[in-house]
Amino acid sequence: MNSPSLAGRLILVCEDEPLIAMDIADAFTEAGARVVTARVLEDALVAAENVLLSAAIMGHAMGDGDSSKLRERLEELGIPIVLYSGFTHIDGARGDAVHISKPASPALLVTTVAGLLHRRPTLHLDL
């Protein structure tokens, strides 16, 4: 199956499990996106301030806390979020956030983000 093109997009992957983060980042890179990864919430909050950020993939429970503050900031900035988590109910998650339960293939995450961005165009990077 061919991956949708995410050329010119910048994707934040906020995941504290290194192998999962690497698999997700690789899938987005193969789809043409640039990827910023964060293993702790503090780094993810800094990355969220990048004006070129197109979308974010994030878990709910990180090693240094839950991602509520990050989720709120991304929502304020209008950045589409895919919650990739083993939790079935996440307090404070917005109604239009997409929730994908772990485990799922990285290709599903790419396809989901591509669909979100197709409906909601954002800035493109010149790569």
Backbone as a chain_set.jsonl record, in Angstrom:
{"seq": "MNSPSLAGRLILVCEDEPLIAMDIADAFTEAGARVVTARVLEDALVAAENVLLSAAIMGHAMGDGDSSKLRERLEELGIPIVLYSGFTHIDGARGDAVHISKPASPALLVTTVAGLLHRRPTLHLDL", "coords": {"N": [[0.834, -1.168, 0.0], [0.577, 2.214, -0.857], [1.913, 5.048, 0.794], [0.269, 8.051, 1.791], [1.177, 11.282, 0.525], [3.056, 13.438, 2.478], [4.662, 15.513, 2.003], [6.479, 18.417, 2.736], [5.319, 18.86, 5.174], [5.418, 19.268, 8.735], [5.725, 17.219, 11.428], [4.947, 16.529, 14.764], [6.035, 14.095, 16.946], [5.208, 12.798, 19.847], [6.255, 10.737, 22.104], [7.139, 8.479, 24.582], [8.3, 5.998, 24.487], [11.085, 4.747, 23.03], [11.438, 2.945, 20.745], [8.876, 2.772, 19.642], [8.455, 5.459, 19.033], [10.465, 5.782, 17.101], [9.596, 4.034, 15.052], [7.193, 5.293, 14.315], [8.148, 7.832, 13.534], [9.787, 7.081, 11.377], [7.847, 6.12, 9.561], [6.435, 8.48, 8.956], [8.484, 9.995, 7.845], [9.05, 8.468, 5.567], [6.753, 9.048, 4.195], [7.277, 11.534, 3.354], [7.281, 13.653, 5.155], [8.74, 16.0, 7.489], [10.037, 15.348, 10.69], [9.686, 15.942, 14.136], [10.723, 14.751, 17.169], [9.748, 14.048, 20.51], [10.489, 12.983, 23.722], [9.848, 13.683, 26.232], [7.503, 15.742, 27.995], [8.163, 18.462, 28.362], [9.987, 19.008, 26.264], [8.271, 18.538, 24.133], [6.395, 20.587, 24.446], [7.968, 22.812, 23.832], [8.542, 22.223, 21.153], [5.986, 22.414, 20.127], [5.575, 25.068, 19.735], [6.611, 25.732, 17.304], [6.068, 27.463, 14.43], [5.565, 26.28, 12.011], [4.546, 23.8, 12.426], [2.561, 21.079, 11.526], [0.909, 18.943, 12.427], [0.265, 16.705, 15.208], [1.257, 13.687, 16.787], [0.501, 11.973, 19.602], [0.92, 10.444, 22.812], [-1.05, 9.719, 25.754], [-0.266, 9.238, 28.447], [2.789, 10.048, 29.577], [6.238, 9.496, 30.473], [6.84, 11.566, 32.191], [4.446, 12.621, 33.051], [0.894, 13.356, 32.4], [-0.43, 14.199, 29.167], [-2.055, 16.454, 29.052], [-1.619, 19.294, 29.268], [0.017, 19.802, 27.036], [-1.707, 18.961, 25.013], [-3.767, 20.85, 25.315], [-2.373, 23.194, 24.602], [-1.689, 22.69, 21.912], [-4.256, 22.566, 20.843], [-5.071, 25.239, 21.259], [-3.415, 26.439, 19.406], [-4.454, 25.483, 17.099], [-3.601, 23.115, 15.949], [-3.865, 20.003, 14.45], [-4.479, 16.952, 16.196], [-3.537, 13.622, 16.884], [-4.37, 11.311, 19.128], [-2.545, 8.793, 20.369], [-2.883, 6.122, 22.072], [-3.1, 3.769, 24.788], [-5.116, 4.155, 26.525], [-8.618, 4.156, 26.97], [-10.451, 6.113, 27.588], [-10.011, 9.519, 27.758], [-9.696, 12.127, 29.803], [-10.679, 15.458, 29.188], [-10.054, 15.467, 26.506], [-10.558, 16.839, 23.336], [-13.539, 17.107, 21.308], [-13.089, 16.768, 18.537], [-10.68, 15.535, 18.347], [-8.702, 12.884, 17.176], [-8.663, 9.562, 18.162], [-6.561, 6.88, 18.413], [-6.151, 3.6, 19.272], [-3.502, 1.949, 20.96], [-2.055, -1.216, 20.294], [-1.216, -0.004, 17.018], [-0.665, 0.183, 13.507], [2.071, 2.108, 12.238], [1.555, 3.057, 9.685], [-1.205, 3.44, 9.67], [-1.377, 5.651, 11.34], [-0.086, 7.577, 9.766], [-1.821, 7.692, 7.543], [-4.122, 8.606, 8.816], [-3.332, 11.149, 9.791], [-2.756, 12.357, 7.337], [-5.331, 12.462, 6.261], [-6.571, 14.23, 8.074], [-5.098, 16.549, 7.556], [-5.675, 16.974, 4.908], [-8.281, 17.822, 5.002], [-7.887, 20.122, 6.382], [-5.909, 22.357, 5.526], [-2.5, 23.33, 6.078], [0.497, 25.24, 6.697], [3.176, 24.654, 4.372], [6.439, 23.3, 4.179], [9.322, 24.285, 2.387], [11.102, 21.895, 1.031]], "CA": [[0.0, 0.0, 0.0], [1.339, 3.444, -0.918], [1.623, 6.042, 1.813], [-0.089, 9.369, 1.266], [2.296, 12.214, 0.571], [3.052, 14.493, 3.484], [5.793, 16.382, 1.666], [6.344, 19.79, 3.184], [4.655, 18.928, 6.477], [6.233, 19.052, 9.925], [4.912, 16.434, 12.348], [5.481, 16.292, 16.102], [5.77, 12.779, 17.515], [5.447, 12.86, 21.287], [6.159, 9.334, 22.53], [8.255, 8.208, 25.488], [8.902, 4.697, 24.173], [11.973, 5.04, 21.891], [11.214, 2.126, 19.546], [7.601, 3.183, 19.056], [8.696, 6.781, 18.439], [11.273, 5.595, 15.899], [8.735, 3.449, 14.016], [6.264, 6.332, 13.86], [8.933, 8.843, 12.816], [10.195, 6.494, 10.094], [6.68, 6.067, 8.671], [6.154, 9.839, 8.489], [9.593, 10.383, 6.969], [8.825, 7.775, 4.3], [5.64, 9.731, 3.519], [7.768, 12.831, 2.91], [7.22, 14.673, 6.202], [9.83, 16.203, 8.44], [9.537, 14.897, 11.986], [10.316, 16.356, 15.388], [10.301, 13.817, 18.203], [9.926, 14.462, 21.897], [10.262, 11.877, 24.647], [9.337, 14.266, 27.472], [6.521, 16.786, 27.732], [8.81, 19.773, 28.256], [10.493, 19.134, 24.892], [7.123, 18.594, 23.234], [5.822, 21.932, 24.559], [8.845, 23.702, 23.063], [8.335, 21.9, 19.739], [4.638, 22.845, 19.745], [5.606, 26.495, 19.404], [7.12, 25.899, 15.945], [4.96, 27.987, 13.624], [5.355, 25.452, 10.829], [4.043, 22.493, 12.829], [1.335, 20.725, 10.815], [0.081, 18.02, 13.2], [0.984, 16.017, 16.282], [0.891, 12.355, 17.248], [0.926, 11.988, 20.994], [0.312, 9.562, 23.778], [-1.671, 10.414, 26.873], [0.598, 9.102, 29.617], [4.213, 10.082, 29.279], [7.022, 9.199, 31.663], [6.896, 12.727, 33.08], [3.11, 13.129, 33.343], [-0.062, 13.192, 31.316], [-0.198, 15.173, 28.095], [-3.152, 17.426, 29.011], [-1.127, 20.656, 29.004], [0.451, 19.825, 25.642], [-2.916, 18.87, 24.195], [-4.429, 22.153, 25.388], [-1.601, 24.177, 23.83], [-1.859, 22.382, 20.494], [-5.617, 22.971, 20.499], [-5.044, 26.708, 21.163], [-2.7, 26.788, 18.178], [-5.188, 24.945, 15.958], [-2.824, 22.026, 15.35], [-4.563, 18.713, 14.566], [-3.867, 15.994, 17.118], [-3.945, 12.227, 16.937], [-4.008, 10.7, 20.405], [-2.174, 7.39, 20.152], [-2.799, 5.738, 23.469], [-3.782, 2.573, 25.248], [-6.258, 4.568, 27.337], [-9.854, 4.21, 26.189], [-11.12, 7.38, 27.886], [-9.019, 10.519, 28.136], [-10.354, 13.341, 30.289], [-10.26, 16.72, 28.586], [-9.797, 15.362, 25.065], [-11.573, 17.585, 22.591], [-14.435, 16.28, 20.524], [-12.627, 16.454, 17.19], [-9.402, 14.825, 18.389], [-8.776, 11.502, 16.724], [-8.027, 8.652, 19.112], [-6.203, 5.568, 17.878], [-5.679, 2.761, 20.361], [-2.289, 1.145, 20.802], [-1.103, -0.976, 19.21], [-1.713, 0.204, 15.655], [0.465, 0.322, 12.595], [2.455, 3.476, 11.912], [0.899, 3.441, 8.427], [-2.524, 3.96, 10.022], [-1.169, 7.003, 11.863], [0.216, 8.43, 8.611], [-3.057, 7.86, 6.781], [-5.032, 9.42, 9.623], [-2.846, 12.53, 9.76], [-2.948, 12.861, 5.972], [-6.748, 12.784, 6.139], [-6.82, 15.452, 8.842], [-4.472, 17.688, 6.883], [-6.385, 17.183, 3.65], [-9.474, 18.607, 5.345], [-7.497, 21.337, 7.088], [-4.577, 22.689, 5.037], [-1.613, 24.141, 6.913], [1.702, 25.677, 5.991], [4.09, 23.653, 3.829], [7.851, 23.649, 4.172], [10.034, 24.056, 1.134], [12.172, 20.933, 1.328]], "C": [[0.879, 1.231, 0.0], [0.918, 4.387, 0.19], [1.177, 7.328, 1.152], [1.116, 10.295, 1.383], [2.076, 13.274, 1.637], [4.236, 15.43, 3.256], [5.496, 17.806, 2.111], [5.647, 19.946, 4.515], [5.654, 18.653, 7.597], [5.342, 18.412, 10.981], [5.656, 16.266, 13.672], [5.06, 14.902, 16.548], [6.186, 12.845, 18.975], [5.183, 11.472, 21.857], [7.371, 9.03, 23.39], [8.895, 6.837, 25.296], [9.756, 4.847, 22.914], [11.698, 4.233, 20.63], [9.907, 2.487, 18.859], [7.771, 4.533, 18.365], [9.473, 6.659, 17.131], [10.43, 5.021, 14.757], [7.782, 4.487, 13.441], [7.006, 7.372, 13.034], [9.356, 8.33, 11.442], [9.037, 6.477, 9.098], [6.355, 7.461, 8.123], [7.249, 10.342, 7.556], [9.431, 9.737, 5.593], [7.691, 8.413, 3.499], [6.026, 11.158, 3.115], [7.765, 13.931, 3.948], [8.568, 14.839, 6.895], [9.234, 15.906, 9.807], [10.381, 15.478, 13.108], [9.813, 15.378, 16.435], [10.592, 14.402, 19.574], [9.593, 13.279, 22.79], [9.76, 12.359, 25.994], [8.44, 15.447, 27.12], [7.141, 18.168, 27.583], [9.345, 20.013, 26.84], [9.353, 19.26, 23.889], [6.468, 19.973, 23.273], [6.652, 22.957, 23.801], [8.607, 23.474, 21.57], [6.972, 22.387, 19.252], [4.611, 24.306, 19.31], [6.172, 26.766, 18.005], [5.962, 26.293, 15.035], [4.663, 27.141, 12.395], [4.802, 24.069, 11.155], [2.683, 22.228, 12.188], [0.376, 19.884, 11.641], [0.937, 17.365, 14.268], [0.373, 14.648, 16.532], [1.376, 12.308, 18.687], [0.207, 10.946, 21.819], [-0.343, 10.387, 24.874], [-0.739, 10.407, 28.083], [2.053, 9.041, 29.158], [4.957, 9.768, 30.578], [7.035, 10.328, 32.672], [5.518, 13.368, 33.305], [2.14, 12.882, 32.206], [0.052, 14.389, 30.368], [-1.266, 16.26, 28.013], [-2.694, 18.826, 28.647], [-0.675, 20.8, 27.547], [-0.756, 19.812, 24.715], [-3.653, 20.212, 24.169], [-3.701, 23.197, 24.541], [-1.746, 23.93, 22.332], [-3.246, 22.784, 20.012], [-5.694, 24.489, 20.333], [-4.428, 27.168, 19.847], [-3.405, 26.266, 16.924], [-4.466, 23.821, 15.237], [-3.581, 20.71, 15.543], [-3.76, 17.713, 15.394], [-4.431, 14.601, 16.872], [-3.433, 11.695, 18.268], [-3.779, 9.213, 20.156], [-1.894, 6.807, 21.528], [-3.517, 4.424, 23.735], [-4.973, 2.889, 26.133], [-7.505, 4.66, 26.46], [-10.636, 5.488, 26.434], [-10.066, 8.366, 28.389], [-9.753, 11.792, 28.525], [-9.786, 14.565, 29.596], [-9.956, 16.648, 27.112], [-10.925, 16.063, 24.323], [-12.37, 16.645, 21.694], [-13.916, 15.911, 19.159], [-11.233, 15.826, 17.169], [-9.633, 13.392, 17.937], [-8.033, 10.643, 17.745], [-7.797, 7.316, 18.423], [-5.591, 4.774, 19.014], [-4.404, 2.03, 19.992], [-2.667, -0.31, 20.988], [-1.824, -0.782, 17.877], [-0.496, 0.399, 14.764], [0.796, 1.794, 12.379], [1.799, 3.964, 10.618], [-0.501, 3.994, 8.688], [-2.41, 5.387, 10.562], [-0.903, 7.983, 10.729], [-1.056, 8.72, 7.825], [-4.038, 8.764, 7.521], [-4.617, 10.884, 9.595], [-3.04, 13.126, 8.369], [-4.4, 13.262, 5.751], [-7.107, 14.061, 6.882], [-6.279, 16.68, 8.114], [-5.132, 17.986, 5.54], [-7.623, 18.057, 3.876], [-9.126, 19.97, 5.908], [-6.084, 21.717, 6.668], [-3.806, 23.564, 6.023], [-0.421, 24.553, 6.071], [2.515, 24.489, 5.498], [5.502, 24.194, 3.926], [8.402, 23.467, 2.777], [11.204, 23.154, 1.447], [13.118, 20.817, 0.175]], "O": [[1.835, 1.302, 0.772], [-0.267, 4.518, 0.496], [1.653, 7.665, 0.068], [1.973, 10.104, 2.246], [1.031, 13.923, 1.681], [4.743, 16.054, 4.188], [4.403, 18.328, 1.89], [5.404, 21.072, 4.948], [6.611, 17.899, 7.422], [4.33, 18.986, 11.382], [6.834, 15.909, 13.698], [3.875, 14.568, 16.532], [7.372, 12.936, 19.293], [4.034, 11.081, 22.065], [8.504, 9.29, 22.984], [9.935, 6.554, 25.893], [9.209, 5.054, 21.83], [11.724, 4.795, 19.535], [9.834, 2.506, 17.631], [7.292, 4.731, 17.248], [9.171, 7.355, 16.162], [10.54, 5.475, 13.618], [7.586, 4.555, 12.228], [6.549, 7.754, 11.956], [9.29, 9.064, 10.456], [9.226, 6.784, 7.921], [6.034, 7.598, 6.943], [6.965, 11.04, 6.583], [9.65, 10.387, 4.571], [7.67, 8.33, 2.271], [5.196, 11.902, 2.592], [8.203, 15.045, 3.659], [9.411, 13.942, 6.886], [8.06, 16.183, 10.052], [11.61, 15.504, 13.044], [8.605, 15.191, 16.577], [11.552, 15.148, 19.765], [8.546, 12.65, 22.639], [9.3, 11.563, 26.812], [8.603, 16.073, 26.072], [6.687, 18.963, 26.759], [9.172, 21.098, 26.284], [9.456, 20.001, 22.912], [6.03, 20.476, 22.238], [6.1, 23.873, 23.191], [8.485, 24.434, 20.81], [6.825, 22.737, 18.081], [3.705, 24.722, 18.588], [6.207, 27.917, 17.571], [4.994, 25.546, 14.889], [3.596, 27.283, 11.797], [4.611, 23.252, 10.255], [1.768, 23.045, 12.291], [-0.838, 20.08, 11.572], [2.165, 17.451, 14.245], [-0.844, 14.469, 16.495], [2.546, 12.578, 18.956], [-0.95, 10.608, 21.566], [-0.202, 11.609, 24.912], [-0.463, 11.454, 28.669], [2.477, 8.12, 28.459], [4.362, 9.776, 31.656], [7.217, 10.097, 33.867], [5.435, 14.53, 33.705], [2.49, 12.288, 31.187], [0.566, 15.446, 30.735], [-1.368, 16.93, 26.986], [-3.31, 19.48, 27.806], [-0.959, 21.811, 26.904], [-0.813, 20.57, 23.746], [-4.107, 20.653, 23.113], [-4.336, 23.989, 23.845], [-1.91, 24.879, 21.565], [-3.397, 23.286, 18.898], [-6.306, 24.978, 19.384], [-4.861, 28.155, 19.252], [-2.991, 26.578, 15.807], [-4.691, 23.597, 14.048], [-3.902, 20.342, 16.673], [-2.534, 17.642, 15.301], [-5.634, 14.423, 16.679], [-2.227, 11.634, 18.508], [-4.695, 8.479, 19.785], [-0.806, 6.976, 22.078], [-4.421, 4.028, 23.0], [-5.758, 1.999, 26.459], [-7.453, 5.179, 25.345], [-11.41, 5.908, 25.573], [-9.325, 8.075, 29.329], [-10.357, 12.455, 27.682], [-8.573, 14.697, 29.433], [-9.628, 17.668, 26.507], [-12.1, 15.894, 24.649], [-11.932, 15.541, 21.371], [-14.256, 14.844, 18.648], [-10.667, 15.609, 16.098], [-10.639, 12.772, 18.28], [-6.912, 10.963, 18.141], [-8.733, 6.7, 17.914], [-4.63, 5.214, 19.645], [-4.241, 1.554, 18.869], [-3.549, -0.601, 21.796], [-2.903, -1.331, 17.651], [0.583, 0.746, 15.245], [-0.103, 2.633, 12.342], [1.521, 5.154, 10.474], [-0.937, 4.918, 8.001], [-3.256, 6.232, 10.27], [-1.433, 9.095, 10.728], [-1.33, 9.87, 7.482], [-4.706, 9.595, 6.905], [-5.455, 11.764, 9.396], [-3.447, 14.281, 8.242], [-4.673, 14.287, 5.125], [-7.867, 14.884, 6.372], [-6.933, 17.722, 8.067], [-5.141, 19.132, 5.093], [-7.962, 18.909, 3.055], [-9.96, 20.874, 5.916], [-5.138, 21.423, 7.398], [-4.376, 24.415, 6.705], [-0.347, 24.248, 4.881], [2.538, 23.437, 6.138], [5.734, 25.393, 3.775], [7.973, 22.565, 2.058], [12.186, 23.584, 2.054], [14.082, 20.054, 0.241]]}, "num_chains": 1, "name": "protein.A"}
